[in-house]
Amino acid sequence: MKLVAAYLLAVLGGNTCPSSDDLKDILGSVGAEADDDRIELLLSEVKGKDITELIASGREKLASVPSGGGGAAVAMAATAGGGGGAAAPAAAEPKKEEKVEEKEESDDDMGFSLFD
């Protein structure tokens, strides 16, 4: 990632075709080191390509990658809706436990309770 970042910084700085020395200078300015083989691999992969087209094609590829989230919410909704009467007592129990925990936490506040 740091090589890609250095390459993009060089391009943003006006250098449309950065060399390995340019990338080493950028990385060296922040105390990072880079492997010569990786630099050459990156430069060979982007040689002759427009950076804006590369970024656009990368965005298209990332758009098709599923990102997490929603799985737990779907599972909880299915449990709450499909359980009928059994789901209500299960939901009520954690609320009681949370209240107990909050009370225990408020005991540790060195006697400055404003809401007791």
N, C-alpha and C positions, 0 to 999 in steps of 0.2 A: 504494500500500500504506500509506503513512504517513497518508493521509486515513482509510482504513478503520480503521487502528489507533487514530487519534485518536477516531473515532466510537465504537469499542468501548470505549475508556477512559472516554469521557463516559458511556456507558450503564452501564458497570460502577460508575461513581461515583454512580449514582442519577439521572442526567439521562436520562429516557426519550425525550426529543425534543430532542437537541442542535441548536443553531443554528450558523450559519456563524461567528459570533463566538466561540462556545464552542470550535469546532474550531481556529480561528485562535489562541486563547489556549493551547490544549493544545500545538499545534505550535510556537508561539512560545516556550513554556517550555523547549523543548529546542533552540532555535535553528533550527528548520526553517520554511521558508516554503511557502505553498500558493497555488495559483492559484484565484481566486474562481470561475471557470467550472467547475473540477473539483469544488469544494466544493458548488456549487449542483447539479451533475449528481448527485453522490452523495446529497445530501439529497433530491432529487426522486425518485431510485430507491428509497430506503428509507422515504419518507414513507408513514405509515399501515400499515407492516408491522411485525410482531413480529420482533425480532432473533433470538430463538431459532429461529423458523421459518425465517428466512433462512439461518442457520448449518446447520440440519438439511438443508435442500434443497441447500445447497452441498456438504455431506458426501456426499449421495447422488450428486451429479454427479461428484465426485472419485473415488468408489468405482468408477465405470465407466471412468475414465481408466487406460489401461495404464501401469504404471511400468516403467522399464528394469530391467535385471539378468536374469541367467539366460541371456542370449543367448550369451555367451562360454563359459559352462560347458557348455551344450548342444553348441556347436560343438566344444569340446575333447573331450567325451565321445564324440561321433560320430567324431572323428578317431582317438582312441585305440582305440575298439572296432572300427571298421570297417577299420582298416589292417592288421590281422593282425600279421605279423612285422615289417613296415616301421615300425610305430609305436614299437616298443620301442627301437631304436637312436636314433631321433629324440628320445625322452624322455631317454635316457641322456646325450646330448651336452650339453644345457643344464646338467645337474648338474655335469658336469666344468668347464664354464665358470664356474659360480658358485663352485666351490671355488678356481679360479685367482684370481677376483676377490677372494675373501675373503682369500686369502694376500697379495695385493698390498696390500689395505687394512691388513692387520696389520703390514706392513713400515713403514707410515707412523705407527706409534703411539709413536715416540720411544724404542724399546728397552724398553718396559715390558710385553713379551709374557708373559703368564702361562701360555699354553697351547702354546708352541713347544718 
